[in-house]
Amino acid sequence: MTSTSFDPNQIKALQRENWDNVAEGWKQWWETLEKGAQSLSNRLIELAKIKPVQRVLDIATGIGEPAVSVAKIVGTGGYVLAIDFSAQMLDIAKQIAASLGLQKIIEFKESDAENLVYFVPK
């Protein structure tokens, strides 16, 4: 019987690299992907009972959904902190948020969902 070592840090590094590598494809197909997944985002928002002026945390936001949909609801009196461990995915999320005029509502931070550090909102 052989023993294999399990290194979660190595697996996370590989996952991060994979997400960084596919980010441009997600950017290219963003509108199609998000249109198809909008009903899921809407349902998540409904279940979380998101309302105007609330503060919301989106963990593993990828290219920014449901953070973008949430930001439209919480409005300028609210705040959305969207985190992901892929810098490339977050860069795209920032571009999308800015293109929709939501950059003052959503803050994007690079972080591992398993090791969240406390972020103080703006």
Buried (B, 14 or more C-beta within 10 A) or exposed (E): EEEEEEEEEEEBEEEBEEBBEEBEEBBEEBEEBBEEEEEEBEEBBEEEEBEEEBEBBBEBBBBBBBBBBBBBBBBEEBBBBBBBBBEBBBBBBBBBBEEBEBBEBBBBEEBBEEEEEEEEEE
